[in-house]
């Protein structure tokens, strides 16, 4: 959306540009990327970048207030109420749809937020390779950033390591997910290993010994003292996987982020936020009657992942079909009109969603904004299913020259 940078990029772009970019990125990782990577970065104008950063920080400050936290913690299911929850999460994501504001300027509207890890490590490597690609384009600056809070590549990695390891040896930290190589996020697991030395581990391979969790490393048993929790609970339930421990066990581990935050800071949080960048959201259980014009609203389940179950064109019958006992697990949110402001070389407009990504080390008072990722779309939603067989869609990074 930075016009000069967009014109320079589009003028030089060819299919070979994309092929070389993907070849470098997958060669660096040593694996294929199973989700679609977009052909272009998002050139974020300074005014929009600062708007998103300010809004994200204000929202995090608001939902960190203790009276709100106490109300939001009621979202934690008893079957997944993990002992020793920390005061605030270590990983937080705030997703903004890019829109045209009432003054005509570009702004963001919050689609959702979550206190769950995202692709921190992969974004470092992806932005490295994209910066290398940009350096080969006439008229492009030499140096680029995706980082906030005065961070650069080296200081971000140091901050990421501090939050992830929390003083532990990397061997004693496990990135936990079901069958890691089969996950679409596996490239990020590889990048995490490259930047921090932490292995991706399937929880079914762990050994429970009293309050300890152990894993085998080169034929020896090593205590897992810290868990980088990447397990999505709905996948755990759908697949019916039996783990060697229960989340309710009082284990001798620390977490990044503690699993209770998966529920506490989520779409469940949206009705508690009062901010211009957050569209009004209402629990179905609090909805006395459907709005007159449902075309202005989206129906969302609170605890789904990657857009699963979202209804962008709900009807009164759809609202009525949600059972009474589940209505407090759904929200009706004001619809957001994305601005198709990224121009493809053929002039087609592409929409963007920017994820503002926070980290908090255990000794820090609150999460700090560190970097971003971007998803591009030409469909109604940002998910893969809404963008099948389309180009210039998928995951990328928001970049600016430095």
C-alpha positions as CSV (number, residue, x, y, z in Angstrom):
1,X,0.0,0.0,0.0
2,X,3.1,2.2,-0.1
3,X,2.5,3.4,-3.7
4,X,6.1,4.0,-4.7
5,X,7.4,0.7,-3.4
6,X,4.3,-1.1,-4.8
7,X,4.9,0.3,-8.3
8,X,8.6,-0.6,-8.2
9,X,7.9,-4.1,-7.1
10,X,5.1,-4.8,-9.5
11,X,7.1,-3.4,-12.5
12,X,9.9,-5.9,-11.8
13,X,7.8,-8.9,-10.7
14,X,7.8,-12.1,-12.8
15,X,6.8,-15.6,-12.0
16,X,10.5,-16.4,-11.9
17,X,10.8,-13.8,-9.0
18,X,8.4,-15.9,-7.0
19,X,9.9,-19.2,-8.0
20,X,13.4,-18.1,-6.8
21,X,11.9,-16.6,-3.6
22,X,10.2,-19.9,-2.7
23,X,13.3,-21.9,-3.7
24,X,15.5,-19.8,-1.4
25,X,13.0,-20.0,1.5
26,X,12.4,-23.7,1.3
27,X,16.1,-24.4,0.7
28,X,17.0,-22.4,3.9
29,X,14.4,-24.3,5.9
30,X,15.2,-27.7,4.3
31,X,11.5,-28.5,4.0
32,X,8.5,-27.7,1.8
33,X,6.0,-25.1,3.1
34,X,2.6,-26.8,3.1
35,X,0.6,-23.6,3.1
36,X,0.5,-20.9,0.5
37,X,3.1,-18.2,0.6
38,X,2.1,-14.9,-1.1
39,X,4.1,-13.5,-4.1
40,X,4.6,-10.1,-2.4
41,X,5.3,-8.5,0.9
42,X,2.9,-5.9,2.3
43,X,4.7,-2.6,2.2
44,X,3.2,-1.0,5.3
45,X,3.0,2.8,5.3
46,X,4.4,4.4,8.5
47,X,1.1,5.9,9.4
48,X,-0.7,2.6,9.2
49,X,2.1,0.8,11.0
50,X,2.0,3.3,13.9
51,X,-1.8,3.1,14.0
52,X,-1.7,-0.7,14.3
53,X,1.0,-0.7,16.9
54,X,-0.7,1.9,19.1
55,X,-4.1,0.2,18.9
56,X,-2.7,-3.3,19.6
57,X,-0.8,-2.0,22.7
58,X,-3.9,-0.1,23.9
59,X,-6.1,-3.2,23.6
60,X,-3.5,-5.4,25.4
61,X,-3.4,-2.8,28.2
62,X,-7.2,-2.8,28.5
63,X,-7.6,-6.6,28.7
64,X,-4.7,-6.9,31.2
65,X,-6.8,-5.0,33.8
66,X,-7.6,-7.3,36.7
67,X,-11.4,-6.8,36.9
68,X,-11.7,-7.8,33.2
69,X,-9.3,-10.7,33.6
70,X,-11.4,-12.2,36.4
71,X,-14.5,-12.2,34.2
72,X,-12.6,-13.6,31.2
73,X,-11.2,-16.5,33.1
74,X,-14.6,-18.0,33.3
75,X,-14.0,-19.2,29.7
76,X,-11.5,-21.9,31.0
77,X,-13.2,-25.3,30.8
78,X,-12.7,-27.4,34.0
79,X,-11.3,-30.3,32.0
80,X,-8.5,-28.0,30.8
81,X,-7.9,-25.9,33.8
82,X,-4.1,-26.1,34.2
83,X,-2.5,-25.3,37.6
84,X,-0.2,-22.4,38.2
85,X,-1.5,-19.9,35.7
86,X,0.8,-16.9,35.4
87,X,-0.4,-13.3,35.7
88,X,-0.3,-12.6,32.0
89,X,0.4,-14.7,28.8
90,X,3.8,-14.9,27.1
91,X,2.5,-14.9,23.5
92,X,-0.3,-12.7,22.2
93,X,-1.6,-12.1,18.7
94,X,-3.9,-9.3,17.6
95,X,-5.2,-9.6,14.1
96,X,-6.3,-6.5,12.2
97,X,-8.2,-6.4,9.0
98,X,-6.9,-3.4,6.9
99,X,-9.8,-1.1,6.1
100,X,-10.4,2.4,4.8
101,X,-11.3,4.5,7.8
102,X,-14.0,7.3,8.0
103,X,-11.3,10.0,7.2
104,X,-10.2,8.0,4.1
105,X,-7.0,6.9,5.8
106,X,-6.0,3.2,6.1
107,X,-6.8,1.8,9.6
108,X,-7.2,-1.6,11.2
109,X,-10.2,-3.4,12.7
110,X,-9.7,-6.3,15.1
111,X,-10.8,-9.6,13.6
112,X,-9.7,-11.7,16.6
113,X,-7.0,-12.0,19.2
114,X,-5.4,-15.0,20.9
115,X,-2.9,-15.7,23.6
116,X,-1.3,-18.5,21.7
117,X,2.0,-18.8,19.8
118,X,2.3,-17.9,16.2
119,X,5.0,-18.1,13.5
120,X,7.7,-16.0,15.4
121,X,10.7,-17.8,14.1
122,X,9.5,-18.4,10.5
123,X,8.8,-14.6,10.1
124,X,12.5,-13.9,10.8
125,X,13.7,-16.3,8.0
126,X,10.9,-15.3,5.6
127,X,11.7,-11.6,6.0
128,X,15.4,-12.4,5.5
129,X,14.7,-14.1,2.1
130,X,12.2,-11.4,1.0
131,X,14.7,-8.6,1.8
132,X,17.2,-10.5,-0.3
133,X,14.6,-10.7,-3.1
134,X,13.9,-6.9,-2.8
135,X,17.6,-6.0,-3.0
136,X,17.6,-7.4,-6.6
137,X,14.8,-5.0,-7.7
138,X,15.7,-1.6,-9.1
139,X,14.6,1.3,-6.9
140,X,14.2,-0.7,-3.7
141,X,15.9,0.2,-0.4
142,X,18.7,-2.0,0.8
143,X,17.5,-2.5,4.4
144,X,14.1,-3.6,5.7
145,X,12.4,-4.3,9.0
146,X,9.4,-6.2,10.4
147,X,10.2,-5.4,14.0
148,X,8.7,-3.1,16.7
149,X,9.9,-1.6,19.9
150,X,13.3,-0.7,18.6
151,X,14.2,-4.3,17.9
152,X,16.2,-5.5,14.9
153,X,16.9,-9.1,13.8
154,X,19.5,-9.9,16.4
155,X,17.8,-8.2,19.4
156,X,14.5,-9.9,18.4
157,X,16.1,-13.3,18.4
158,X,17.7,-12.6,21.8
159,X,14.3,-11.6,23.1
160,X,12.6,-14.7,21.6
161,X,15.2,-17.0,23.2
162,X,14.8,-15.3,26.5
163,X,11.0,-15.7,26.5
164,X,11.2,-19.3,25.1
165,X,14.0,-20.7,27.2
166,X,13.4,-18.7,30.4
167,X,16.9,-19.7,31.6
168,X,16.6,-23.4,30.7
169,X,18.9,-25.4,28.5
170,X,17.2,-25.8,25.0
171,X,17.3,-29.6,25.5
172,X,15.0,-29.2,28.5
173,X,12.5,-27.1,26.5
174,X,10.0,-28.9,24.1
175,X,7.9,-27.3,21.4
176,X,4.8,-29.5,21.8
177,X,2.4,-30.4,19.0
178,X,0.7,-33.5,17.7
179,X,2.9,-35.3,15.1
180,X,4.9,-32.1,14.4
181,X,6.1,-33.0,10.8
182,X,2.4,-33.4,9.8
183,X,1.4,-29.9,11.0
184,X,1.1,-27.0,8.5
185,X,3.1,-25.0,10.9
186,X,6.1,-27.4,10.7
187,X,8.3,-24.9,8.8
188,X,8.0,-22.6,11.9
189,X,9.1,-25.5,14.1
190,X,12.1,-26.0,11.9
191,X,12.9,-22.2,12.1
192,X,12.5,-22.3,15.9
193,X,15.1,-25.1,16.1
194,X,17.4,-23.1,13.9
195,X,17.1,-19.9,16.0
196,X,16.8,-21.4,19.5
197,X,17.9,-25.1,19.5
198,X,14.5,-26.2,20.8
199,X,13.1,-29.5,19.3
200,X,9.5,-30.1,18.2
201,X,8.1,-33.0,20.2
202,X,4.9,-35.0,19.9
203,X,3.3,-35.2,23.4
204,X,2.5,-38.9,22.9
205,X,6.3,-39.6,23.1
206,X,6.7,-38.0,26.6
207,X,7.1,-40.1,29.7
208,X,5.4,-39.1,32.9
209,X,7.4,-39.8,36.1
210,X,5.5,-38.4,39.1
211,X,5.3,-34.7,38.5
212,X,8.0,-34.8,35.9
213,X,7.8,-35.1,32.1
214,X,10.7,-36.8,30.4
215,X,11.7,-37.2,26.7
216,X,14.4,-39.2,25.1
217,X,17.3,-37.4,23.5
218,X,20.1,-39.4,21.9
219,X,19.2,-42.5,24.0
220,X,19.0,-40.7,27.4
221,X,16.0,-39.4,29.3
222,X,15.9,-35.6,29.8
223,X,13.4,-33.8,31.9
224,X,11.2,-31.4,30.0
225,X,11.2,-28.3,32.3
226,X,9.4,-25.9,29.9
227,X,6.8,-26.4,27.2
228,X,6.3,-24.2,24.1
229,X,2.6,-25.2,23.8
230,X,1.5,-25.3,20.2
231,X,-1.3,-27.9,20.7
232,X,-4.6,-26.7,19.5
233,X,-7.2,-28.1,21.8
234,X,-9.9,-28.7,19.2
235,X,-7.5,-30.9,17.2
236,X,-6.7,-32.8,20.4
237,X,-10.4,-33.5,21.0
238,X,-11.4,-34.2,17.4
239,X,-8.6,-36.8,17.0
240,X,-9.3,-38.3,20.4
241,X,-5.6,-38.5,21.2
242,X,-4.6,-40.0,24.6
243,X,-1.7,-38.2,26.2
244,X,0.6,-39.6,28.9
245,X,-0.4,-36.7,31.1
246,X,-3.5,-34.6,31.8
247,X,-3.5,-30.9,31.4
248,X,-5.1,-30.7,34.9
249,X,-2.0,-32.5,36.4
250,X,0.2,-30.4,38.7
251,X,3.4,-30.9,36.6
252,X,6.9,-29.7,37.2
253,X,6.9,-27.6,34.1
254,X,6.5,-24.0,33.0
255,X,4.6,-22.9,29.9
256,X,4.9,-20.6,26.9
257,X,2.0,-19.6,27.0
258,X,0.2,-21.2,29.9
259,X,-2.6,-23.2,28.3
260,X,-5.3,-21.4,30.3
261,X,-4.6,-18.3,28.2
262,X,-5.8,-20.1,25.1
263,X,-9.3,-19.7,26.4
264,X,-9.0,-16.5,28.4
265,X,-7.6,-14.2,25.7
266,X,-9.5,-15.3,22.5
267,X,-12.6,-14.3,20.6
268,X,-14.3,-14.8,24.0
269,X,-12.5,-11.5,25.0
270,X,-13.9,-9.3,22.2
271,X,-17.1,-8.3,23.9
272,X,-15.1,-7.0,26.9
273,X,-13.1,-4.6,24.8
274,X,-14.1,-0.9,24.3
275,X,-11.8,0.5,21.6
276,X,-12.4,2.2,18.2
277,X,-10.5,-0.6,16.4
278,X,-12.6,-3.4,17.8
279,X,-16.0,-4.0,16.1
280,X,-18.9,-4.5,18.5
281,X,-19.3,-8.2,19.4
282,X,-22.1,-9.9,21.4
283,X,-22.4,-13.4,22.8
284,X,-25.4,-15.1,21.4
285,X,-26.5,-15.9,24.9
286,X,-26.8,-12.1,25.5
287,X,-28.6,-11.4,22.2
288,X,-32.3,-10.7,22.9
289,X,-33.2,-10.5,19.2
290,X,-31.3,-10.7,15.9
291,X,-30.3,-7.3,14.4
292,X,-32.6,-6.0,11.7
293,X,-29.9,-6.3,9.0
294,X,-27.8,-9.4,9.6
295,X,-25.8,-8.7,6.4
296,X,-23.7,-6.4,8.6
297,X,-22.6,-9.2,11.0
298,X,-20.5,-12.3,11.1
299,X,-21.2,-15.3,13.3
300,X,-18.1,-16.9,15.0
301,X,-17.5,-19.8,17.3
302,X,-15.2,-18.7,20.1
303,X,-12.7,-21.6,20.2
304,X,-12.1,-22.6,16.6
305,X,-8.8,-22.3,14.8
306,X,-7.9,-21.0,11.3
307,X,-11.4,-19.6,10.7
308,X,-13.2,-23.0,11.2
309,X,-16.9,-22.5,11.7
310,X,-17.1,-18.8,10.8
311,X,-20.3,-17.8,9.0
312,X,-19.8,-14.6,7.1
313,X,-23.4,-14.5,5.9
314,X,-25.5,-15.6,8.8
315,X,-29.3,-15.8,8.8
316,X,-31.8,-15.6,11.6
317,X,-32.2,-19.4,11.2
318,X,-28.5,-19.9,11.7
319,X,-28.6,-17.9,14.9
320,X,-31.6,-19.9,16.1
321,X,-30.0,-23.2,15.3
322,X,-27.3,-22.7,17.9
323,X,-28.4,-24.8,20.9
324,X,-29.1,-22.9,24.2
325,X,-26.3,-24.6,26.0
326,X,-23.8,-23.5,23.3
327,X,-24.9,-19.9,22.8
328,X,-22.3,-18.5,25.3
329,X,-19.7,-20.1,23.0
330,X,-20.6,-18.0,19.9
331,X,-20.4,-14.3,19.1
332,X,-22.2,-12.1,16.6
333,X,-19.7,-9.5,15.5
334,X,-20.1,-6.4,13.2
335,X,-18.8,-7.2,9.7
336,X,-15.6,-5.7,8.6
337,X,-15.1,-4.4,5.0
338,X,-11.5,-5.1,4.0
339,X,-9.8,-2.5,1.7
340,X,-8.5,-4.3,-1.4
341,X,-5.6,-1.8,-1.5
342,X,-2.7,-4.0,-2.6
343,X,-2.5,-3.9,-6.4
344,X,-1.4,-6.9,-8.4
345,X,0.5,-6.2,-11.6
346,X,-2.8,-6.6,-13.5
347,X,-4.5,-4.1,-11.3
348,X,-6.6,-6.6,-9.2
349,X,-7.0,-5.5,-5.6
350,X,-5.9,-7.7,-2.7
351,X,-7.0,-7.5,0.9
352,X,-4.7,-7.8,3.9
353,X,-4.8,-8.9,7.5
354,X,-1.9,-7.9,9.8
355,X,-1.1,-9.9,12.9
356,X,0.6,-7.9,15.6
357,X,2.7,-10.3,17.7
358,X,3.7,-9.9,21.3
359,X,6.1,-11.7,23.6
360,X,6.6,-11.6,27.4
361,X,9.5,-13.3,29.2
362,X,8.6,-14.6,32.7
363,X,10.4,-11.7,34.5
364,X,8.7,-9.0,32.4
365,X,5.5,-7.2,33.6
366,X,3.6,-7.3,30.3
367,X,3.7,-8.5,26.8
368,X,5.7,-6.4,24.3
369,X,5.0,-5.9,20.6
370,X,7.9,-7.5,18.7
371,X,7.0,-8.2,15.0
372,X,4.2,-8.9,12.5
373,X,3.0,-11.3,10.0
374,X,0.5,-10.7,7.2
375,X,-2.1,-12.8,5.3
376,X,-3.4,-11.7,1.9
377,X,-6.8,-12.6,0.4
378,X,-8.9,-12.2,-2.6
379,X,-11.8,-14.2,-1.1
380,X,-14.5,-13.4,1.5
381,X,-12.2,-14.6,4.3
382,X,-8.5,-15.0,4.8
383,X,-8.6,-18.8,5.1
384,X,-7.1,-21.2,2.5
385,X,-10.5,-22.6,1.5
386,X,-11.6,-19.1,0.5
387,X,-8.6,-18.5,-1.7
388,X,-8.1,-21.8,-3.6
389,X,-6.5,-21.6,-7.0
390,X,-5.8,-17.9,-6.6
391,X,-2.4,-16.1,-6.8
392,X,-1.1,-13.2,-4.7
393,X,-2.8,-14.7,-1.6
394,X,-1.4,-16.4,1.5
395,X,1.1,-15.7,4.2
396,X,3.7,-12.9,4.0
397,X,5.3,-10.2,6.1
398,X,4.6,-6.5,6.6
399,X,7.9,-4.6,5.8
400,X,9.2,-1.1,5.8
401,X,12.5,0.4,4.8
402,X,15.0,1.4,7.5
